[in-house]
Amino acid sequence: MVRFALEGKVRPGVVEQDVIREIRGSFLGRYRLTDVRHRLDEVKVLAPCQPSKIVALALNYRAHVEEMKGRPPDEPSFFIKPSTAVIGPEDSIVYPKASKRVDYEGELGVIIGKRAKGVPQSEATSYILGYTCVNDVTARDIQPKAGQFTRSKGFDTFAPMGPFIETELDAGNAWLETYLNGQLRQSSSTSDLIFGVPKLIEYITEVMTLLPGDVIATGTPSGVGPMQPGDVVEVRIRGIGSLRNRVVAG
């Protein structure tokens, strides 16, 4: 599934190889396929959804915990990124003047398909619309100063996501890679997650209601590092696609 812009209008569709087939309705509700088709290279691919919030996990890969010289958490630790941080593929990540170090963090994103509150693990997958790529961009030098993550991770453009929503993915064994200027920097399977997707949905919905289109960013593997204006960062997840963004000076 994909959201795209064409002739000044935002439209939903289904990707069939290098062609988008338009749908009528919303993939967050009822829809039907049409016979209207567009080539992918003829449209502007947008962020795949418009979440009310992004719930992001901290220290949820075993190797990343070791990298950060921490210890595995006893329970999931999460924070909120605002909806205004969302951008799509090929949009620019703005390097804020307030920071001297901005890092990439490639992640698997879980898109919620229906209102979710108090969901047990056994029913969690029925609340998932699909999966996408997320870059949990972080102002690393601000993070320890603030004492919490909102400022360091909440800048506008700090939540790139896309390009598509994949509805059929083994979220417990998906391969994620992050490239900086074409060089591989992160490479891991989601099998290294400390808390899997069903557990995260149960834990988060005990606290808050997740709405259709909300996103859970499941955490980043080892290999996080800094970006500079002019750099290109690319998050790839096999079975989903490639999320590519350029960094520009604020």
N, C-alpha and C positions, 0 to 999 in steps of 0.2 A: 504494500500500500504506500501511497505517496501523496503529499500535498504539493501543488505546483502553481505557478503564476503564468498566465498567458493572456495577452491583450488586456492587461490591467485587472484581470479577475483571478481570484484564488479558486482553485478547483481540486477536488480529490480524484484519485484514480488508482488503478491497479497496474503494476509493472509487469509486462510480458516481454522478457528479454530486453531489447532496446526501445520498446514502445510502451507508452502509457495509454491505457484504456480508461476513459472517463467513467465515473459512476454518478448516479443521481442519488442524492441523499447524503448521509454521513457514515463513515465507517465506525463512528461511535454510536450509531443507531441503525436504523434500517436503510438499506441502499440497494440499488440494482445496477448491473453493468449495462453500459450503452455500447453502441457501435462506433462512437467517436474516438479516434485514436490520434496520438501525437508522438513524434519521435522525441526521445529524451533530450537530444541536443537542440531541440527547438523551444524548450521551455526553461523556466527558472525553477529549479527544485527548492522547496522551502523546508523549514523545520517540519518534521512529520506530524506534530501536534502542537496545540497551544495550551500547555498545562497551567492550572491555577497555582501549582507549586512543583518544585523538584525536591524530592526527599533523597538526600545523598548520604552514603555510608562512609564512615571513616575507618581506616585500618581493618579492612575485611578480606585481605589476601594474606596468607601466611608469610609469603616471601616479602611483601611490602612491610609487614610488621617488623621482620628482621632487619630490613633496609633502614627503617626509621628507629632501630634500636629500642623497640618497645616489646611488650609481651601481648600475646593474644587476648583480646577482651573476653570477659565472661558473658557479655550480652552485646547485641548490636548497639553501636553508637552512631547516631545520625544527626543531620543538620538540614536546614532548608536553604535552597537557592531560590531567589525570586523569579517570577515569570519574565520579568524585564531583562534577565540575563540570557534569555534564549535567542540564539541565531541559528541559521541553517547552513547547509553546505555552501562552500565558496564565499560565505560572508566573512567579514574581517573581525578578528579578535583585536580589541583596542587595548593597547598597553597603557595602563593609567599612569599619570604623572606622579601619583602618590606612592608608587611602588618601584623598587629597584631590582626585583626578581619576580618574574611571572613564570609559573610552571605549567606544563601540560600534565594531564592525568587521563589516559584513555580508560573508558569504562563501558560495560554493558548496561544499557538502559532498558527498564521494564515499563511498558506503557499500559496503564490501567484502562480496562474497557467498560467497567460499570462501577457504580457507587459501591464502595467497600468500607465496611466498618465491622470490627470484631470478627474478622475472617480467620477460621482455623486453618492450620497448614494443610489439612486434608482437602480443603476446598479452594485453596489459594489459586491454583492454575486456572480455575473457571472465571476468575476476575481479570485475567491478563488478555489484553488485546493482541500484544505482540512485543517485539524487541527492536531496539535500535542502537546505534553507536552514540556515545556521549563523551565529551571532553570536559572534565570538571576542572576548568582553568582556575588557578590559585595564585594569589599574590603571596608568595611564600614568606617574604620578609615581614609582612603585616600579620600573618597568622599567629606567631607567638606573642606579639605585642597586644593583640586584642583580647586574648584569653578565651575567645570563642571564634567560630568560623564565619559568621555572617559577613563581616566586612571583607575579609580576605578572599572570599569565594562568591560574593554577591554583586561585584561590579557588572555593569551592563556589558554584554557580549561574552560573559564568562561561562555560558552554558551552551556551546555548540552541540547540535544533535542532528542526526540523520544518517544516511540520506533517505532511507525507507523504513517502513515497519514490516518486519518479517514475522509472520504468524506461526511458522513452523520452525522451531529451533530448539535444540537440546540445551537449555540454559545452564545445565549442570556440567556441560562438557563442550563449551564453545571456545574457539581459539581467537584471542585478541592480540592485536599488534598495534604499536604506535610508532610512527616514523617522523623524524624531524629532518627536513630538507633531504628526504629520500633515504636517510640512515635509520636502521631499525634501533629503537630505544627501549621498547617494551614488548615482551612476547610471553604469553601465558595462557593457560586454559582456565576457564572458570571453575574447573574442578579444584582449584587452589583456594576458592572462596571459603572463609571460615563459617559464614552463615549463608546458606543457599536462599534462593528466591522465595520459596514457600514460607520459610521461617521469617524472612524480612517482612513479607506481607502480613503475616500474623502479628508480628511485633509492632509494626508501624500502625496497623489499623486498631490495635488496642488503645493507641493514644489519640489518633486523629482519623477523620474520614478522608479517604482518597476518592477523588472525583474522576469521572471519565476524562481521559487525556492527561491525567497526572503521571509523572515519571518518577520511578525509583532508579537512581544511579547507584549501582551495586558495589562501588569501591574500585580502587585501581591496583594493579599488580606492581611489582618492583620495577625500577627503571625510570621513575619520575625525574624530571630535570627542567632546566630553565629554557625559555624562549626569548628571542629578541625581535624587535621590529624588523620586518623583511623576511623572517623565517616562515616556512610553511610546515604545518603540523597535520598529520593524517592519522586517523584512527580507523583501523580495519578490523572487522569481525567477520570471520568466514560464515557465509550463509546470509549475511545482511548487506555488506558492501563497504564503501569507503567514505568517511567523513573528512573532508579536506578544508582547511581554513588557513588564511594568511594573517600574520600578526602585523599590526600597523601601530605607529606611535600615536599616543593620545594628544 
